[in-house]
Amino acid sequence: MVHRFAIDDARIEYEAMGRVPGHLLNQFSLDEYEENLRVATTVEGWTREGSVQYNNVYVLDPAMEVIGTLEHIAPDERIYAARFVGDRLYLVTFKRIDPLFVIDLSDPEHPGILGKLKIPGYSDYLHPYDADHIIGIGKETSENTWGGVSVEGLKIALFDVSDVNNPIPIDDVVIGEPGTDSEALRDHKAFLFVKEKDLLAIPVSEIKRVENAESKYPGSYGTAAWQGAYVYRVNPAEGFVLQGTVAHAEKGSPYTWDSPDAVRRSLFMDDTLYTVSARSIVMTDLADGSRVNEVFLPYRWGASPTPVPVR
């Protein structure tokens, strides 16, 4: 159910209601464009034959009447990411492999699939680089020996969608072992991309292999969690070029969820990158990657670190 309101200063008026099957993934699953509302939904349910899952795209006019319909996209899969950009929709669904759909919405009454790309892994968030390129962040996947799908490390990918009928991958990077995570997978505000600088900063909670020096068995290893951010230069000509990493915690427990050292936000002022966790703010020089300073915050849970003065 979709409701439309008119807001004029302090006056709020109810105008219309519409209905479409399915549920939304997040705020990027709906978009207003040229007075029409575009909506991407996933339908999940059960019939006598078993479970049902598929995806739809609808266009609603200002009266909330459905004027355009594209249904039963990627049966047995669900939407993992959606991004409306002008008269296109980029849609990622997933079950065993990641299809990236390019959907044409230039004719609101007749939406249609222009092209699709199937690659391993999936994207949880899509961000436009420019009119012809899309950045995705999610997880890598692989088929396991039992015929299922195993989720691997964190994955960022750059796609060329200039040929809408044949989207192609330009470059991708996989970070860490299974269990590696990023705040940007759940909160787009943690994703820092600045087109003018070709700057991409990604918060990363990385699971790393650590050699077990005390083991009597050669090649024995354990895991530890590294908390911080990865900083890339990104453009279509070069793909992702690692500029450096910003560490907030070097050897945390891999079983610690919601770590106070996990980076939640990144921003830059002039040539300084600021990465923010619950425990501290780290300042890094973007020119040479050197650590400028770290300011500890009054984090309340557990032992509080000793504050460091700003220099």
PASEBA-1860 file (N, C-alpha, C; in nm, 3 decimals):
! residues 311
1> MVHRFAID> 0.084/-0.118/0.000/0.000/0.000/0.000/0.089/0.124/0.000 ~ 0.059/0.220/-0.088/0.137/0.342/-0.100/0.044/0.461/-0.082 ~ 0.084/0.555/0.002/0.004/0.674/0.028/0.076/0.798/-0.024 ~ 0.000/0.892/-0.078/0.056/1.016/-0.129/-0.001/1.134/-0.051 ~ 0.089/1.221/-0.004/0.050/1.339/0.072/0.099/1.464/0.000 ~ 0.028/1.573/0.015/0.073/1.704/-0.032/0.116/1.786/0.089 ~ 0.237/1.841/0.083/0.291/1.919/0.195/0.320/2.060/0.146 ~ 0.257/2.157/0.206/0.275/2.298/0.171/0.296/2.376/0.301
9> DARIEYEA> 0.423/2.409/0.330/0.458/2.472/0.458/0.407/2.384/0.572 ~ 0.316/2.436/0.654/0.268/2.359/0.769/0.142/2.280/0.737 ~ 0.093/2.289/0.613/-0.030/2.217/0.576/0.005/2.083/0.513 ~ -0.059/1.978/0.563/-0.041/1.843/0.509/-0.178/1.790/0.470 ~ -0.192/1.750/0.343/-0.318/1.699/0.295/-0.299/1.559/0.234 ~ -0.394/1.473/0.265/-0.392/1.338/0.208/-0.452/1.345/0.068 ~ -0.382/1.285/-0.031/-0.427/1.298/-0.169/-0.470/1.167/-0.233 ~ -0.393/1.059/-0.215/-0.428/0.937/-0.288/-0.363/0.816/-0.223
17> MGRVPGHL> -0.414/0.698/-0.258/-0.359/0.572/-0.211/-0.350/0.475/-0.329 ~ -0.241/0.400/-0.334/-0.225/0.298/-0.437/-0.183/0.166/-0.375 ~ -0.201/0.059/-0.452/-0.163/-0.074/-0.405/-0.079/-0.144/-0.511 ~ 0.028/-0.209/-0.465/0.108/-0.295/-0.554/0.145/-0.419/-0.475 ~ 0.156/-0.534/-0.541/0.193/-0.657/-0.470/0.339/-0.653/-0.424 ~ 0.366/-0.720/-0.314/0.503/-0.737/-0.268/0.545/-0.638/-0.162 ~ 0.674/-0.641/-0.130/0.729/-0.553/-0.027/0.856/-0.487/-0.079 ~ 0.888/-0.373/-0.018/1.006/-0.297/-0.056/1.128/-0.346/0.020
25> LNQFSLDE> 1.245/-0.337/-0.043/1.370/-0.368/0.027/1.413/-0.252/0.115 ~ 1.419/-0.131/0.059/1.461/-0.013/0.134/1.418/0.112/0.057 ~ 1.471/0.228/0.098/1.430/0.354/0.038/1.465/0.365/-0.110 ~ 1.564/0.288/-0.156/1.604/0.294/-0.296/1.514/0.210/-0.385 ~ 1.415/0.145/-0.326/1.322/0.064/-0.404/1.205/0.146/-0.458 ~ 1.199/0.275/-0.425/1.097/0.360/-0.484/1.156/0.496/-0.516 ~ 1.096/0.562/-0.617/1.155/0.685/-0.667/1.049/0.763/-0.743 ~ 1.047/0.895/-0.722/0.954/0.981/-0.797/1.029/1.047/-0.911
33> YEENLRVA> 0.972/1.041/-1.032/1.038/1.095/-1.150/0.932/1.144/-1.247 ~ 0.940/1.272/-1.281/0.845/1.335/-1.373/0.701/1.308/-1.330 ~ 0.676/1.329/-1.201/0.544/1.318/-1.138/0.493/1.175/-1.122 ~ 0.567/1.077/-1.171/0.528/0.938/-1.151/0.612/0.874/-1.041 ~ 0.555/0.776/-0.974/0.625/0.700/-0.871/0.663/0.564/-0.930 ~ 0.794/0.529/-0.922/0.840/0.398/-0.967/0.873/0.314/-0.844 ~ 0.831/0.188/-0.844/0.842/0.101/-0.728/0.894/-0.036/-0.771 ~ 0.993/-0.088/-0.698/1.042/-0.225/-0.721/1.011/-0.308/-0.597
41> TTVEGWTR> 0.945/-0.421/-0.615/0.902/-0.503/-0.502/0.942/-0.649/-0.522 ~ 0.946/-0.720/-0.410/0.962/-0.866/-0.411/0.836/-0.929/-0.354 ~ 0.784/-1.029/-0.424/0.667/-1.104/-0.378/0.715/-1.239/-0.324 ~ 0.676/-1.270/-0.203/0.712/-1.398/-0.141/0.587/-1.459/-0.079 ~ 0.568/-1.589/-0.099/0.450/-1.654/-0.041/0.451/-1.802/-0.069 ~ 0.336/-1.864/-0.041/0.322/-2.009/-0.058/0.196/-2.039/-0.137 ~ 0.207/-2.141/-0.221/0.091/-2.194/-0.292/0.086/-2.344/-0.266 ~ -0.010/-2.411/-0.326/-0.019/-2.557/-0.311/0.103/-2.626/-0.369
49> EGSVQYNN> 0.164/-2.561/-0.468/0.282/-2.620/-0.532/0.411/-2.593/-0.455 ~ 0.406/-2.505/-0.357/0.526/-2.473/-0.279/0.548/-2.323/-0.269 ~ 0.671/-2.284/-0.240/0.702/-2.144/-0.219/0.706/-2.068/-0.352 ~ 0.673/-1.940/-0.345/0.673/-1.852/-0.462/0.756/-1.729/-0.429 ~ 0.844/-1.690/-0.520/0.925/-1.571/-0.501/0.958/-1.512/-0.638 ~ 0.929/-1.385/-0.656/0.963/-1.316/-0.780/0.960/-1.166/-0.754 ~ 0.996/-1.088/-0.856/1.013/-0.944/-0.837/0.938/-0.866/-0.945 ~ 0.893/-0.746/-0.908/0.810/-0.666/-0.997/0.857/-0.521/-0.997
57> VYVLDPAM> 0.823/-0.451/-1.105/0.842/-0.307/-1.113/0.711/-0.245/-1.158 ~ 0.669/-0.139/-1.086/0.544/-0.070/-1.118/0.569/0.079/-1.132 ~ 0.490/0.141/-1.219/0.489/0.287/-1.232/0.349/0.335/-1.199 ~ 0.340/0.430/-1.103/0.211/0.484/-1.060/0.205/0.633/-1.095 ~ 0.088/0.677/-1.140/0.070/0.818/-1.174/0.039/0.898/-1.047 ~ 0.022/1.032/-1.055/-0.004/1.111/-0.934/-0.129/1.070/-0.857 ~ -0.225/1.006/-0.925/-0.344/0.956/-0.856/-0.321/0.820/-0.792 ~ -0.197/0.771/-0.797/-0.158/0.642/-0.742/-0.224/0.526/-0.813
65> EVIGTLEH> -0.254/0.546/-0.941/-0.303/0.439/-1.026/-0.185/0.377/-1.100 ~ -0.182/0.244/-1.110/-0.073/0.175/-1.180/-0.089/0.195/-1.329 ~ 0.013/0.256/-1.393/0.008/0.278/-1.537/0.112/0.194/-1.612 ~ 0.210/0.139/-1.541/0.312/0.056/-1.604/0.347/-0.062/-1.517 ~ 0.367/-0.179/-1.578/0.389/-0.302/-1.502/0.495/-0.388/-1.569 ~ 0.589/-0.437/-1.488/0.688/-0.537/-1.533/0.698/-0.638/-1.420 ~ 0.647/-0.759/-1.442/0.633/-0.856/-1.333/0.711/-0.984/-1.360 ~ 0.726/-1.062/-1.252/0.789/-1.194/-1.256/0.934/-1.186/-1.306
73> IAPDERIY> 1.007/-1.087/-1.255/1.150/-1.077/-1.284/1.226/-1.172/-1.192 ~ 1.318/-1.249/-1.246/1.404/-1.340/-1.169/1.325/-1.427/-1.071 ~ 1.244/-1.521/-1.121/1.171/-1.612/-1.032/1.265/-1.686/-0.938 ~ 1.219/-1.710/-0.816/1.292/-1.780/-0.710/1.410/-1.700/-0.656 ~ 1.417/-1.572/-0.687/1.518/-1.484/-0.631/1.449/-1.363/-0.569 ~ 1.525/-1.287/-0.489/1.469/-1.165/-0.432/1.563/-1.048/-0.460 ~ 1.511/-0.928/-0.445/1.590/-0.808/-0.468/1.691/-0.789/-0.356 ~ 1.817/-0.770/-0.393/1.922/-0.737/-0.297/1.960/-0.590/-0.303
81> AARFVGDR> 1.945/-0.527/-0.419/1.977/-0.385/-0.433/1.899/-0.328/-0.550 ~ 1.859/-0.202/-0.538/1.789/-0.132/-0.645/1.836/0.013/-0.647 ~ 1.845/0.069/-0.768/1.882/0.210/-0.780/1.818/0.268/-0.907 ~ 1.730/0.366/-0.888/1.670/0.438/-0.999/1.761/0.555/-1.036 ~ 1.795/0.566/-1.164/1.877/0.676/-1.213/1.812/0.728/-1.341 ~ 1.744/0.842/-1.333/1.676/0.895/-1.450/1.571/0.798/-1.500 ~ 1.578/0.764/-1.629/1.478/0.673/-1.685/1.525/0.528/-1.687 ~ 1.620/0.495/-1.599/1.666/0.357/-1.585/1.651/0.310/-1.441
89> LYLVTFKR> 1.639/0.179/-1.426/1.646/0.113/-1.296/1.753/0.006/-1.302 ~ 1.845/0.008/-1.208/1.945/-0.098/-1.194/1.901/-0.185/-1.077 ~ 1.884/-0.312/-1.104/1.826/-0.404/-1.006/1.915/-0.526/-0.991 ~ 1.946/-0.562/-0.866/2.024/-0.681/-0.836/1.936/-0.780/-0.762 ~ 1.926/-0.901/-0.816/1.859/-1.010/-0.745/1.962/-1.119/-0.718 ~ 1.927/-1.212/-0.631/2.027/-1.316/-0.597/1.960/-1.440/-0.542 ~ 2.015/-1.555/-0.582/1.988/-1.683/-0.517/2.116/-1.766/-0.519 ~ 2.171/-1.789/-0.640/2.298/-1.860/-0.653/2.402/-1.776/-0.726
97> IDPLFVID> 2.356/-1.683/-0.808/2.446/-1.598/-0.884/2.379/-1.462/-0.896 ~ 2.459/-1.357/-0.918/2.410/-1.220/-0.909/2.373/-1.167/-1.047 ~ 2.244/-1.156/-1.080/2.208/-1.088/-1.204/2.191/-0.938/-1.177 ~ 2.258/-0.855/-1.258/2.236/-0.711/-1.259/2.147/-0.680/-1.378 ~ 2.025/-0.633/-1.350/1.931/-0.600/-1.457/1.936/-0.450/-1.486 ~ 1.932/-0.416/-1.615/1.914/-0.277/-1.658/1.774/-0.267/-1.714 ~ 1.688/-0.187/-1.649/1.546/-0.180/-1.684/1.514/-0.040/-1.738 ~ 1.446/-0.038/-1.851/1.411/0.087/-1.919/1.277/0.138/-1.866
105> LSDPEHPG> 1.277/0.264/-1.820/1.155/0.327/-1.772/1.124/0.455/-1.849 ~ 1.184/0.470/-1.968/1.163/0.592/-2.046/1.017/0.605/-2.091 ~ 0.950/0.492/-2.114/0.806/0.492/-2.141/0.739/0.438/-2.015 ~ 0.683/0.527/-1.931/0.629/0.482/-1.802/0.524/0.372/-1.813 ~ 0.454/0.366/-1.925/0.348/0.268/-1.940/0.398/0.133/-1.990 ~ 0.524/0.129/-2.034/0.577/0.004/-2.088/0.721/-0.017/-2.042 ~ 0.744/-0.039/-1.913/0.881/-0.069/-1.867/0.928/-0.203/-1.922 ~ 1.059/-0.216/-1.945/1.111/-0.340/-2.000/1.256/-0.361/-1.965
113> ILGKLKIP> 1.299/-0.485/-1.968/1.438/-0.519/-1.939/1.521/-0.497/-2.065 ~ 1.625/-0.413/-2.052/1.715/-0.386/-2.164/1.827/-0.488/-2.172 ~ 1.883/-0.525/-2.057/1.994/-0.619/-2.055/2.018/-0.668/-1.915 ~ 2.102/-0.771/-1.902/2.138/-0.821/-1.770/2.276/-0.885/-1.776 ~ 2.337/-0.889/-1.660/2.471/-0.945/-1.644/2.468/-1.041/-1.527 ~ 2.519/-1.164/-1.545/2.524/-1.262/-1.437/2.669/-1.289/-1.401 ~ 2.703/-1.262/-1.275/2.838/-1.286/-1.224/2.827/-1.342/-1.083 ~ 2.931/-1.410/-1.031/2.927/-1.458/-0.892/2.918/-1.341/-0.795
121> GYSDYLHP> 2.859/-1.366/-0.680/2.846/-1.264/-0.577/2.717/-1.186/-0.591 ~ 2.702/-1.086/-0.506/2.584/-1.001/-0.511/2.619/-0.864/-0.453 ~ 2.538/-0.765/-0.489/2.554/-0.629/-0.437/2.439/-0.597/-0.343 ~ 2.472/-0.537/-0.228/2.369/-0.490/-0.135/2.338/-0.342/-0.156 ~ 2.431/-0.270/-0.222/2.409/-0.128/-0.245/2.470/-0.091/-0.379 ~ 2.395/-0.013/-0.458/2.441/0.035/-0.587/2.454/0.187/-0.581 ~ 2.564/0.239/-0.637/2.587/0.383/-0.635/2.633/0.427/-0.774 ~ 2.565/0.527/-0.833/2.607/0.570/-0.966/2.743/0.640/-0.963
129> YDADHIIG> 2.834/0.596/-1.053/2.961/0.667/-1.072/2.938/0.783/-1.169 ~ 2.876/0.756/-1.280/2.831/0.859/-1.374/2.716/0.797/-1.455 ~ 2.680/0.860/-1.567/2.565/0.813/-1.643/2.586/0.674/-1.702 ~ 2.711/0.632/-1.717/2.740/0.506/-1.784/2.806/0.401/-1.695 ~ 2.823/0.430/-1.566/2.893/0.336/-1.477/2.826/0.333/-1.340 ~ 2.825/0.213/-1.282/2.763/0.189/-1.151/2.864/0.117/-1.062 ~ 2.871/0.160/-0.935/2.953/0.091/-0.835/2.860/0.006/-0.748 ~ 2.900/-0.118/-0.722/2.824/-0.205/-0.633/2.910/-0.252/-0.519
137> IGKETSEN> 2.852/-0.265/-0.400/2.922/-0.322/-0.286/2.834/-0.431/-0.226 ~ 2.896/-0.547/-0.199/2.822/-0.660/-0.144/2.917/-0.769/-0.100 ~ 2.888/-0.892/-0.137/2.970/-1.006/-0.097/3.003/-1.092/-0.220 ~ 3.121/-1.151/-0.217/3.157/-1.252/-0.316/3.094/-1.384/-0.274 ~ 3.065/-1.471/-0.370/3.012/-1.604/-0.339/3.085/-1.708/-0.423 ~ 3.075/-1.833/-0.381/3.131/-1.944/-0.456/3.045/-2.067/-0.432 ~ 3.048/-2.159/-0.526/2.977/-2.285/-0.506/3.059/-2.376/-0.417 ~ 2.993/-2.439/-0.321/3.065/-2.529/-0.231/3.050/-2.674/-0.275
145> TWGGVSVE> 3.116/-2.762/-0.204/3.119/-2.904/-0.243/2.985/-2.973/-0.225 ~ 2.891/-2.909/-0.153/2.760/-2.970/-0.131/2.657/-2.920/-0.233 ~ 2.705/-2.842/-0.331/2.615/-2.791/-0.433/2.543/-2.664/-0.395 ~ 2.577/-2.608/-0.280/2.517/-2.483/-0.237/2.607/-2.364/-0.268 ~ 2.577/-2.252/-0.207/2.653/-2.129/-0.228/2.713/-2.085/-0.096 ~ 2.843/-2.058/-0.095/2.913/-2.006/0.023/2.940/-1.858/0.005 ~ 2.917/-1.782/0.110/2.944/-1.638/0.107/3.089/-1.615/0.147 ~ 3.160/-1.539/0.065/3.302/-1.514/0.088/3.323/-1.374/0.144
153> GLKIALFD> 3.428/-1.305/0.099/3.462/-1.175/0.154/3.379/-1.062/0.096 ~ 3.411/-0.941/0.142/3.345/-0.820/0.096/3.387/-0.791/-0.049 ~ 3.292/-0.751/-0.134/3.321/-0.730/-0.275/3.273/-0.593/-0.321 ~ 3.362/-0.521/-0.391/3.320/-0.399/-0.459/3.344/-0.419/-0.608 ~ 3.254/-0.366/-0.689/3.261/-0.390/-0.833/3.221/-0.263/-0.907 ~ 3.279/-0.246/-1.026/3.246/-0.135/-1.114/3.192/-0.192/-1.244 ~ 3.073/-0.144/-1.285/3.006/-0.194/-1.405/2.994/-0.084/-1.509 ~ 3.012/-0.124/-1.634/2.990/-0.035/-1.748/2.852/-0.064/-1.804
161> VSDVNNPI> 2.762/0.035/-1.798/2.625/0.015/-1.846/2.597/0.108/-1.966 ~ 2.703/0.154/-2.033/2.684/0.241/-2.149/2.609/0.170/-2.261 ~ 2.635/0.040/-2.279/2.556/-0.042/-2.369/2.449/-0.110/-2.283 ~ 2.332/-0.051/-2.282/2.228/-0.098/-2.187/2.186/-0.241/-2.214 ~ 2.208/-0.289/-2.336/2.171/-0.426/-2.368/2.279/-0.526/-2.329 ~ 2.398/-0.475/-2.294/2.509/-0.563/-2.262/2.597/-0.501/-2.153 ~ 2.546/-0.492/-2.029/2.630/-0.439/-1.921/2.748/-0.531/-1.895 ~ 2.864/-0.472/-1.866/2.984/-0.553/-1.846/3.056/-0.511/-1.719
169> PIDDVVIG> 3.123/-0.605/-1.651/3.206/-0.569/-1.535/3.338/-0.511/-1.583 ~ 3.382/-0.402/-1.519/3.512/-0.342/-1.550/3.619/-0.392/-1.454 ~ 3.586/-0.394/-1.325/3.683/-0.435/-1.225/3.609/-0.473/-1.097 ~ 3.671/-0.557/-1.017/3.617/-0.587/-0.884/3.731/-0.620/-0.790 ~ 3.705/-0.602/-0.662/3.801/-0.629/-0.555/3.729/-0.706/-0.446 ~ 3.791/-0.813/-0.395/3.737/-0.888/-0.282/3.828/-0.868/-0.163 ~ 3.771/-0.829/-0.051/3.846/-0.797/0.070/3.816/-0.900/0.178 ~ 3.919/-0.963/0.233/3.906/-1.045/0.352/3.847/-1.183/0.331
177> EPGTDSEA> 3.838/-1.253/0.441/3.785/-1.389/0.446/3.634/-1.385/0.471 ~ 3.566/-1.501/0.463/3.423/-1.504/0.497/3.396/-1.442/0.633 ~ 3.293/-1.365/0.642/3.260/-1.292/0.764/3.300/-1.146/0.759 ~ 3.383/-1.107/0.662/3.420/-0.967/0.645/3.294/-0.885/0.616 ~ 3.284/-0.768/0.677/3.159/-0.692/0.674/3.189/-0.545/0.651 ~ 3.084/-0.468/0.625/3.095/-0.323/0.610/2.965/-0.258/0.650 ~ 2.974/-0.147/0.718/2.855/-0.069/0.753/2.783/-0.022/0.627 ~ 2.857/-0.005/0.516/2.797/0.043/0.393/2.699/-0.056/0.332
185> LRDHKAFL> 2.703/-0.183/0.373/2.608/-0.282/0.323/2.468/-0.254/0.376 ~ 2.459/-0.187/0.490/2.329/-0.162/0.554/2.291/-0.015/0.556 ~ 2.390/0.073/0.548/2.364/0.217/0.561/2.443/0.290/0.452 ~ 2.373/0.344/0.353/2.441/0.408/0.241/2.519/0.532/0.282 ~ 2.488/0.588/0.399/2.561/0.706/0.444/2.704/0.671/0.488 ~ 2.733/0.543/0.504/2.869/0.500/0.536/2.954/0.485/0.411 ~ 2.894/0.500/0.294/2.962/0.486/0.165/3.006/0.624/0.120 ~ 3.138/0.648/0.115/3.190/0.779/0.075/3.248/0.770/-0.066
193> FVKEKDLL> 3.185/0.839/-0.160/3.236/0.847/-0.296/3.232/0.992/-0.341 ~ 3.346/1.040/-0.390/3.357/1.179/-0.438/3.407/1.174/-0.581 ~ 3.317/1.199/-0.675/3.350/1.186/-0.817/3.464/1.279/-0.857 ~ 3.465/1.402/-0.804/3.566/1.500/-0.843/3.707/1.455/-0.806 ~ 3.719/1.374/-0.704/3.849/1.324/-0.660/3.871/1.177/-0.699 ~ 3.770/1.114/-0.761/3.775/0.969/-0.785/3.805/0.895/-0.654 ~ 3.749/0.945/-0.545/3.778/0.894/-0.411/3.665/0.803/-0.364 ~ 3.701/0.683/-0.320/3.607/0.590/-0.261/3.663/0.540/-0.129
201> AIPVSEIK> 3.589/0.562/-0.020/3.630/0.515/0.112/3.522/0.422/0.166 ~ 3.563/0.300/0.201/3.470/0.196/0.244/3.504/0.152/0.386 ~ 3.410/0.161/0.482/3.435/0.101/0.614/3.446/-0.050/0.601 ~ 3.543/-0.110/0.667/3.564/-0.253/0.656/3.590/-0.314/0.794 ~ 3.514/-0.416/0.826/3.544/-0.503/0.939/3.596/-0.633/0.878 ~ 3.728/-0.642/0.866/3.789/-0.748/0.787/3.831/-0.868/0.872 ~ 3.789/-0.985/0.830/3.836/-1.109/0.891/3.963/-1.151/0.817 ~ 4.074/-1.160/0.890/4.203/-1.194/0.831/4.252/-1.328/0.886
209> RVENAESK> 4.326/-1.398/0.803/4.394/-1.519/0.849/4.517/-1.478/0.928 ~ 4.536/-1.540/1.044/4.650/-1.511/1.130/4.721/-1.643/1.160 ~ 4.848/-1.648/1.130/4.924/-1.771/1.155/4.931/-1.801/1.303 ~ 4.908/-1.928/1.336/4.913/-1.972/1.475/5.054/-2.021/1.505 ~ 5.136/-1.931/1.559/5.277/-1.962/1.582/5.297/-2.068/1.690 ~ 5.199/-2.085/1.778/5.213/-2.179/1.889/5.173/-2.322/1.851 ~ 5.112/-2.338/1.733/5.068/-2.471/1.693/5.186/-2.556/1.647 ~ 5.180/-2.685/1.677/5.285/-2.777/1.633/5.261/-2.827/1.491
217> YPGSYGTA> 5.146/-2.788/1.434/5.112/-2.830/1.299/5.146/-2.719/1.201 ~ 5.225/-2.746/1.100/5.260/-2.644/1.002/5.138/-2.597/0.923 ~ 5.133/-2.468/0.896/5.022/-2.413/0.819/4.898/-2.388/0.901 ~ 4.908/-2.404/1.033/4.792/-2.379/1.119/4.768/-2.229/1.132 ~ 4.642/-2.189/1.126/4.611/-2.047/1.137/4.477/-2.029/1.208 ~ 4.459/-1.909/1.258/4.332/-1.869/1.314/4.284/-1.744/1.242 ~ 4.188/-1.674/1.300/4.137/-1.552/1.238/4.131/-1.440/1.341 ~ 4.142/-1.318/1.292/4.128/-1.198/1.375/4.058/-1.093/1.293
225> AWQGAYVY> 3.993/-0.999/1.361/3.919/-0.893/1.292/4.000/-0.764/1.292 ~ 4.017/-0.708/1.173/4.079/-0.576/1.155/3.968/-0.476/1.132 ~ 3.971/-0.364/1.205/3.867/-0.263/1.191/3.927/-0.136/1.131 ~ 3.864/-0.083/1.028/3.915/0.040/0.969/3.843/0.074/0.841 ~ 3.917/0.131/0.745/3.860/0.172/0.616/3.961/0.146/0.506 ~ 3.911/0.111/0.389/3.991/0.099/0.269/3.964/0.221/0.181 ~ 4.070/0.278/0.127/4.058/0.398/0.046/4.109/0.368/-0.095 ~ 4.024/0.394/-0.195/4.058/0.364/-0.334/4.048/0.489/-0.420
233> RVNPAEGF> 4.129/0.491/-0.526/4.102/0.576/-0.641/4.027/0.490/-0.740 ~ 3.916/0.540/-0.794/3.835/0.458/-0.883/3.795/0.540/-1.004 ~ 3.813/0.481/-1.121/3.765/0.540/-1.246/3.756/0.429/-1.350 ~ 3.681/0.452/-1.457/3.662/0.345/-1.557/3.791/0.300/-1.624 ~ 3.889/0.388/-1.637/4.013/0.352/-1.706/4.100/0.260/-1.622 ~ 4.104/0.281/-1.489/4.193/0.205/-1.402/4.121/0.105/-1.314 ~ 3.991/0.119/-1.297/3.921/0.036/-1.201/3.949/0.085/-1.060 ~ 3.967/-0.008/-0.966/3.993/0.026/-0.826/4.144/0.021/-0.800
241> VLQGTVAH> 4.199/0.131/-0.754/4.342/0.139/-0.720/4.351/0.171/-0.571 ~ 4.402/0.076/-0.493/4.411/0.095/-0.349/4.511/0.207/-0.316 ~ 4.464/0.309/-0.245/4.549/0.419/-0.203/4.604/0.399/-0.063 ~ 4.537/0.315/0.014/4.583/0.288/0.149/4.470/0.240/0.238 ~ 4.503/0.205/0.360/4.404/0.164/0.459/4.421/0.247/0.584 ~ 4.312/0.264/0.656/4.313/0.338/0.782/4.272/0.242/0.892 ~ 4.364/0.213/0.984/4.336/0.116/1.090/4.277/0.185/1.212 ~ 4.168/0.127/1.264/4.113/0.169/1.393/4.142/0.065/1.500
249> AEKGSPYT> 4.151/-0.061/1.462/4.189/-0.168/1.555/4.253/-0.279/1.472 ~ 4.371/-0.326/1.514/4.450/-0.417/1.432/4.418/-0.565/1.451 ~ 4.390/-0.608/1.574/4.377/-0.752/1.600/4.263/-0.781/1.697 ~ 4.141/-0.742/1.657/4.027/-0.768/1.742/3.977/-0.909/1.728 ~ 3.885/-0.949/1.816/3.828/-1.082/1.809/3.736/-1.094/1.688 ~ 3.745/-1.203/1.612/3.655/-1.222/1.497/3.512/-1.250/1.539 ~ 3.489/-1.274/1.668/3.355/-1.306/1.716/3.286/-1.186/1.779 ~ 3.349/-1.068/1.771/3.292/-0.948/1.830/3.206/-0.878/1.727
257> WDSPDAVR> 3.075/-0.875/1.751/2.983/-0.805/1.662/2.963/-0.664/1.714 ~ 2.936/-0.572/1.624/2.910/-0.433/1.659/3.026/-0.375/1.740 ~ 3.147/-0.395/1.691/3.265/-0.349/1.760/3.267/-0.197/1.771 ~ 3.309/-0.140/1.884/3.320/0.005/1.896/3.426/0.064/1.804 ~ 3.514/-0.019/1.751/3.618/0.028/1.659/3.576/0.020/1.513 ~ 3.459/-0.037/1.485/3.412/-0.046/1.346/3.380/0.094/1.294 ~ 3.431/0.127/1.176/3.407/0.259/1.118/3.262/0.270/1.073 ~ 3.197/0.379/1.113/3.056/0.402/1.079/3.040/0.512/0.974
265> RSLFMDDT> 3.130/0.608/0.971/3.120/0.719/0.878/3.259/0.761/0.832 ~ 3.266/0.817/0.709/3.389/0.875/0.658/3.353/1.008/0.593 ~ 3.442/1.104/0.602/3.425/1.232/0.536/3.561/1.293/0.512 ~ 3.568/1.394/0.425/3.695/1.460/0.404/3.675/1.611/0.407 ~ 3.777/1.681/0.454/3.784/1.827/0.449/3.921/1.863/0.397 ~ 3.922/1.940/0.289/4.046/1.972/0.220/4.116/1.841/0.181 ~ 4.235/1.816/0.231/4.309/1.695/0.195/4.320/1.598/0.312 ~ 4.226/1.606/0.405/4.227/1.518/0.521/4.103/1.430/0.522
273> LYTVSARS> 4.123/1.299/0.537/4.013/1.204/0.549/3.988/1.177/0.696 ~ 3.861/1.186/0.737/3.820/1.158/0.875/3.738/1.030/0.874 ~ 3.781/0.929/0.948/3.705/0.806/0.964/3.659/0.798/1.109 ~ 3.530/0.767/1.127/3.468/0.781/1.259/3.413/0.646/1.304 ~ 3.454/0.601/1.421/3.396/0.485/1.488/3.334/0.534/1.618 ~ 3.272/0.443/1.691/3.215/0.482/1.821/3.323/0.522/1.920 ~ 3.446/0.469/1.900/3.553/0.493/1.995/3.643/0.611/1.960 ~ 3.660/0.637/1.829/3.757/0.741/1.795/3.734/0.798/1.655
281> IVMTDLAD> 3.799/0.910/1.629/3.807/0.971/1.496/3.954/0.970/1.454 ~ 3.980/0.911/1.339/4.117/0.906/1.287/4.127/1.000/1.167 ~ 4.231/1.084/1.166/4.256/1.178/1.058/4.374/1.129/0.976 ~ 4.354/1.119/0.843/4.455/1.066/0.752/4.479/1.165/0.639 ~ 4.606/1.189/0.607/4.641/1.277/0.496/4.614/1.203/0.365 ~ 4.526/1.259/0.282/4.492/1.193/0.156/4.607/1.196/0.056 ~ 4.698/1.290/0.073/4.809/1.303/-0.023/4.909/1.188/-0.010 ~ 4.945/1.153/0.113/5.048/1.049/0.131/5.004/0.933/0.219
289> GSRVNEVF> 4.880/0.935/0.270/4.829/0.826/0.351/4.880/0.824/0.494 ~ 4.951/0.929/0.536/5.005/0.930/0.671/4.896/0.962/0.773 ~ 4.915/0.911/0.894/4.820/0.931/1.002/4.847/1.068/1.066 ~ 4.750/1.156/1.062/4.766/1.291/1.115/4.740/1.294/1.265 ~ 4.632/1.229/1.308/4.596/1.231/1.450/4.483/1.133/1.474 ~ 4.462/1.102/1.600/4.345/1.023/1.643/4.291/1.085/1.770 ~ 4.161/1.110/1.770/4.094/1.168/1.887/3.996/1.063/1.941 ~ 4.012/1.027/2.067/3.923/0.928/2.126/3.796/0.994/2.177
297> LPYRWGAS> 3.686/0.925/2.160/3.555/0.974/2.199/3.513/0.913/2.332 ~ 3.421/0.976/2.403/3.378/0.924/2.534/3.284/0.805/2.519 ~ 3.340/0.696/2.470/3.261/0.575/2.453/3.235/0.513/2.589 ~ 3.112/0.475/2.618/3.072/0.436/2.754/3.083/0.288/2.784 ~ 3.075/0.201/2.680/3.071/0.057/2.706/3.211/0.004/2.731 ~ 3.232/-0.066/2.842/3.362/-0.122/2.872/3.460/-0.017/2.919 ~ 3.587/-0.050/2.911/3.691/0.041/2.958/3.709/0.155/2.861 ~ 3.712/0.277/2.911/3.730/0.394/2.826/3.878/0.417/2.799
305> PTPVPVR> 3.914/0.442/2.673/4.055/0.470/2.643/4.096/0.608/2.694 ~ 4.225/0.624/2.711/4.277/0.752/2.756/4.267/0.854/2.643 ~ 4.203/0.971/2.668/4.189/1.070/2.561/4.325/1.119/2.511 ~ 4.331/1.143/2.381/4.453/1.196/2.321/4.425/1.340/2.279 ~ 4.509/1.435/2.319/4.485/1.574/2.282/4.502/1.597/2.134 ~ 4.422/1.691/2.080/4.433/1.727/1.940/4.556/1.815/1.922 ~ 4.641/1.778/1.824/4.762/1.856/1.797/4.749/1.928/1.664
END
